[in-house]
Amino acid sequence: MTISDWLMISAVVIGPIAAVQIQKWLESKKEKKAGKLHVFKVLMATRAMPVSPGHVEALNMIDIEFYDIKKVKESWKLLLDSFANYPQGTSSHDYLTRLNSCSERSKDLLTDLLYEMAKSLGYDFDKVHLKREVYFPQGHVDIENDQLLLRKSLVGVMSGKGAIPVKIVHSPKEEKQQEQKHM
């Protein structure tokens, strides 16, 4: 057998194996990008609702999906550290001031995180767009505020720290008097 015969046999044997391996590699790369894209899309969609379950879940997936992107991991660590430094004592006189300060810092750090994620995925967003260009209608704000008020009120009642206000519109005695007048 000649060298050309050996090369032909090698090509016939190695070609399909190489093709399968290349296909697997391409699928793996595509799957990794899809995971990163999913996390990014969820965070973009929920950036105005940072306590929504989807937002929190996506944040917790960053370590897995972006494990190989150093700047994203660093941005995520800074944001996570910011969350850990939120004020705890609600009875403190400056609680709301400190809470608002931490909240603004977290918004800025989330913007930095989204910016790094966008760059790694090939998107060209500026930080102002990422922070400000989000649609969150007043109706959603009202619903969230109402749910918060109801939840806190119910917790207050159930823990014995609050009461359900009751207003008597007509007493039974007044109703009887009203009926007697009409007779």
VOPAGU-2260 file (C-alpha; in pm, 1 decimal, decimal comma):
REM VOPAGU-2260
SITE   aa  ch    i         X         Y         Z
SITE  MET   A    0       0,0       0,0       0,0
SITE  THR   A    1     111,6     345,8     -81,2
SITE  ILE   A    2     109,9     657,2     128,3
SITE  SER   A    3    -190,1     790,2     -61,8
SITE  ASP   A    4    -381,4     468,6      24,4
SITE  TRP   A    5    -298,8     513,1     394,5
SITE  LEU   A    6    -403,4     875,3     378,8
SITE  MET   A    7    -731,4     775,7     213,6
SITE  ILE   A    8    -801,9     509,1     479,2
SITE  SER   A    9    -714,8     756,3     756,8
SITE  ALA   A   10    -945,4    1017,8     607,6
SITE  VAL   A   11   -1231,8     766,3     582,4
SITE  VAL   A   12   -1187,2     657,2     946,0
SITE  ILE   A   13   -1092,6     987,7    1110,3
SITE  GLY   A   14   -1325,6    1215,4     909,6
SITE  PRO   A   15   -1657,0    1101,2    1062,0
SITE  ILE   A   16   -1508,8    1090,7    1412,1
SITE  ALA   A   17   -1373,5    1444,0    1373,7
SITE  ALA   A   18   -1707,0    1563,1    1232,4
SITE  VAL   A   19   -1896,9    1423,0    1531,8
SITE  GLN   A   20   -1651,1    1579,4    1777,0
SITE  ILE   A   21   -1671,2    1916,2    1605,0
SITE  GLN   A   22   -2052,9    1896,6    1609,8
SITE  LYS   A   23   -2050,9    1818,3    1984,3
SITE  TRP   A   24   -1814,4    2108,4    2049,1
SITE  LEU   A   25   -2037,0    2347,4    1850,0
SITE  GLU   A   26   -2349,7    2229,5    2034,2
SITE  SER   A   27   -2177,3    2272,8    2370,2
SITE  LYS   A   28   -2071,2    2625,4    2278,6
SITE  LYS   A   29   -2423,5    2708,1    2160,8
SITE  GLU   A   30   -2573,6    2568,8    2483,1
SITE  LYS   A   31   -2337,9    2776,9    2698,8
SITE  LYS   A   32   -2430,9    3093,6    2512,3
SITE  ALA   A   33   -2802,0    3009,9    2541,0
SITE  GLY   A   34   -2770,0    2980,4    2920,8
SITE  LYS   A   35   -2591,8    3314,4    2944,3
SITE  LEU   A   36   -2846,0    3474,6    2715,4
SITE  HIS   A   37   -3134,9    3341,6    2923,9
SITE  VAL   A   38   -2992,8    3486,1    3246,9
SITE  PHE   A   39   -2924,6    3820,0    3077,4
SITE  LYS   A   40   -3273,7    3839,6    2924,8
SITE  VAL   A   41   -3443,2    3763,5    3256,4
SITE  LEU   A   42   -3234,4    4025,6    3437,3
SITE  MET   A   43   -3308,6    4282,6    3166,6
SITE  ALA   A   44   -3680,5    4205,4    3178,1
SITE  THR   A   45   -3698,4    4223,9    3557,4
SITE  ARG   A   46   -3448,8    4502,4    3631,3
SITE  ALA   A   47   -3731,0    4726,2    3755,7
SITE  MET   A   48   -3849,4    4449,6    3991,4
SITE  PRO   A   49   -3540,0    4343,1    4184,7
SITE  VAL   A   50   -3728,3    4130,6    4438,0
SITE  SER   A   51   -3925,1    3931,3    4181,8
SITE  PRO   A   52   -3856,5    3556,7    4196,9
SITE  GLY   A   53   -3735,0    3548,5    3835,9
SITE  HIS   A   54   -3485,3    3826,3    3899,6
SITE  VAL   A   55   -3347,5    3661,0    4212,3
SITE  GLU   A   56   -3323,4    3323,2    4037,1
SITE  ALA   A   57   -3137,6    3475,6    3742,2
SITE  LEU   A   58   -2892,8    3650,6    3976,2
SITE  ASN   A   59   -2822,9    3320,4    4147,6
SITE  MET   A   60   -2749,8    3156,6    3810,2
SITE  ILE   A   61   -2468,5    3400,4    3728,9
SITE  ASP   A   62   -2204,6    3190,3    3907,3
SITE  ILE   A   63   -2293,1    2893,6    3687,1
SITE  GLU   A   64   -2363,6    3055,6    3351,9
SITE  PHE   A   65   -2092,4    3324,1    3357,2
SITE  TYR   A   66   -1824,0    3128,9    3543,1
SITE  ASP   A   67   -1574,2    3200,9    3266,2
SITE  ILE   A   68   -1631,9    3577,5    3237,0
SITE  LYS   A   69   -1417,2    3748,3    3501,9
SITE  LYS   A   70   -1566,9    4099,7    3475,9
SITE  VAL   A   71   -1921,1    3965,6    3510,0
SITE  LYS   A   72   -1826,2    3762,1    3816,7
SITE  GLU   A   73   -1654,9    4064,3    3974,5
SITE  SER   A   74   -1959,9    4284,0    3909,3
SITE  TRP   A   75   -2187,4    4019,4    4057,9
SITE  LYS   A   76   -1971,0    3993,0    4371,3
SITE  LEU   A   77   -1993,1    4370,1    4423,4
SITE  LEU   A   78   -2371,2    4364,2    4385,9
SITE  LEU   A   79   -2403,3    4067,3    4620,2
SITE  ASP   A   80   -2186,4    4247,0    4875,9
SITE  SER   A   81   -2411,9    4551,5    4844,9
SITE  PHE   A   82   -2714,6    4333,5    4922,1
SITE  ALA   A   83   -2540,3    4203,3    5234,3
SITE  ASN   A   84   -2492,3    4559,8    5361,9
SITE  TYR   A   85   -2858,0    4665,1    5358,7
SITE  PRO   A   86   -2971,0    4812,6    5692,1
SITE  GLN   A   87   -3138,1    4565,6    5926,4
SITE  GLY   A   88   -3288,9    4764,4    6212,7
SITE  THR   A   89   -3616,1    4912,9    6089,1
SITE  SER   A   90   -3661,9    5101,6    6414,8
SITE  SER   A   91   -3354,6    5318,2    6357,2
SITE  HIS   A   92   -3433,3    5687,1    6296,3
SITE  ASP   A   93   -3225,6    5692,6    5975,5
SITE  TYR   A   94   -3339,6    5351,9    5846,3
SITE  LEU   A   95   -3520,1    5487,4    5539,1
SITE  THR   A   96   -3229,1    5712,0    5444,7
SITE  ARG   A   97   -2984,3    5423,3    5468,7
SITE  LEU   A   98   -3224,4    5190,9    5283,6
SITE  ASN   A   99   -3264,8    5438,9    4997,4
SITE  SER   A  100   -2887,8    5486,2    4978,5
SITE  CYS   A  101   -2829,1    5109,8    4960,9
SITE  SER   A  102   -3105,1    5073,7    4704,1
SITE  GLU   A  103   -2951,0    5338,6    4477,5
SITE  ARG   A  104   -2608,2    5178,5    4512,3
SITE  SER   A  105   -2757,3    4840,8    4419,9
SITE  LYS   A  106   -2923,8    4991,1    4111,9
SITE  ASP   A  107   -2588,6    5130,4    4000,8
SITE  LEU   A  108   -2415,4    4797,4    4062,8
SITE  LEU   A  109   -2690,5    4609,2    3877,5
SITE  THR   A  110   -2638,1    4847,3    3586,7
SITE  ASP   A  111   -2264,5    4769,4    3592,5
SITE  LEU   A  112   -2341,4    4397,8    3600,4
SITE  LEU   A  113   -2583,5    4419,4    3307,8
SITE  TYR   A  114   -2330,7    4627,6    3116,6
SITE  GLU   A  115   -2058,2    4363,2    3159,5
SITE  MET   A  116   -2300,5    4085,6    3068,2
SITE  ALA   A  117   -2414,5    4274,3    2758,1
SITE  LYS   A  118   -2054,6    4328,9    2646,5
SITE  SER   A  119   -1971,7    3960,2    2691,3
SITE  LEU   A  120   -2274,4    3864,6    2480,5
SITE  GLY   A  121   -2200,3    4113,2    2202,9
SITE  TYR   A  122   -2465,4    4374,9    2287,0
SITE  ASP   A  123   -2381,5    4744,4    2271,6
SITE  PHE   A  124   -2582,5    4905,5    2551,6
SITE  ASP   A  125   -2472,2    5212,3    2742,3
SITE  LYS   A  126   -2516,6    5229,9    3117,8
SITE  VAL   A  127   -2776,5    5507,7    3104,2
SITE  HIS   A  128   -2994,9    5292,8    2879,0
SITE  LEU   A  129   -2958,0    4992,1    3107,2
SITE  LYS   A  130   -3049,4    5192,3    3417,1
SITE  ARG   A  131   -3320,0    5426,3    3290,3
SITE  GLU   A  132   -3481,1    5275,9    2981,2
SITE  VAL   A  133   -3719,7    5032,2    3143,6
SITE  TYR   A  134   -4097,3    5017,9    3120,5
SITE  PHE   A  135   -4267,0    4972,5    3456,0
SITE  PRO   A  136   -4620,3    5114,5    3445,0
SITE  GLN   A  137   -4772,2    5296,0    3741,5
SITE  GLY   A  138   -5033,1    5021,0    3766,3
SITE  HIS   A  139   -4760,2    4771,3    3853,0
SITE  VAL   A  140   -4614,4    5012,6    4107,9
SITE  ASP   A  141   -4959,9    5051,8    4265,8
SITE  ILE   A  142   -5014,3    4675,2    4277,5
SITE  GLU   A  143   -4676,0    4613,9    4438,8
SITE  ASN   A  144   -4732,8    4891,7    4694,1
SITE  ASP   A  145   -5082,3    4760,6    4775,9
SITE  GLN   A  146   -4951,2    4405,3    4817,0
SITE  LEU   A  147   -4674,5    4530,6    5044,6
SITE  LEU   A  148   -4921,3    4728,3    5257,0
SITE  LEU   A  149   -5160,3    4431,8    5282,7
SITE  ARG   A  150   -4881,0    4191,2    5368,7
SITE  LYS   A  151   -4735,1    4418,8    5636,9
SITE  SER   A  152   -5079,6    4492,6    5780,5
SITE  LEU   A  153   -5166,7    4123,7    5796,4
SITE  VAL   A  154   -4833,2    4043,4    5961,3
SITE  GLY   A  155   -4901,5    4318,9    6215,3
SITE  VAL   A  156   -5245,9    4179,1    6295,8
SITE  MET   A  157   -5126,1    3819,4    6310,8
SITE  SER   A  158   -4831,4    3908,5    6534,9
SITE  GLY   A  159   -5051,5    4107,5    6772,2
SITE  LYS   A  160   -4882,4    4438,0    6691,6
SITE  GLY   A  161   -5172,2    4571,7    6487,1
SITE  ALA   A  162   -5549,8    4567,1    6482,3
SITE  ILE   A  163   -5819,4    4558,9    6220,9
SITE  PRO   A  164   -5996,0    4895,1    6220,2
SITE  VAL   A  165   -6372,2    4861,5    6254,2
SITE  LYS   A  166   -6622,0    5135,0    6176,8
SITE  ILE   A  167   -6986,5    5095,5    6267,2
SITE  VAL   A  168   -7196,6    5263,8    6005,4
SITE  HIS   A  169   -7542,9    5202,5    6156,8
SITE  SER   A  170   -7600,1    5059,3    6499,9
SITE  PRO   A  171   -7891,5    4818,8    6546,2
SITE  LYS   A  172   -8054,8    5075,4    6775,4
SITE  GLU   A  173   -8035,1    5342,3    6504,9
SITE  GLU   A  174   -8178,8    5101,2    6247,4
SITE  LYS   A  175   -8478,0    5027,0    6474,5
SITE  GLN   A  176   -8538,1    5398,4    6523,1
SITE  GLN   A  177   -8521,7    5450,1    6146,7
SITE  GLU   A  178   -8777,7    5171,5    6091,2
SITE  GLN   A  179   -9015,9    5315,6    6352,3
SITE  LYS   A  180   -9001,6    5661,9    6190,7
SITE  HIS   A  181   -9102,5    5516,6    5856,0
SITE  MET   A  182   -9406,3    5336,5    6001,3
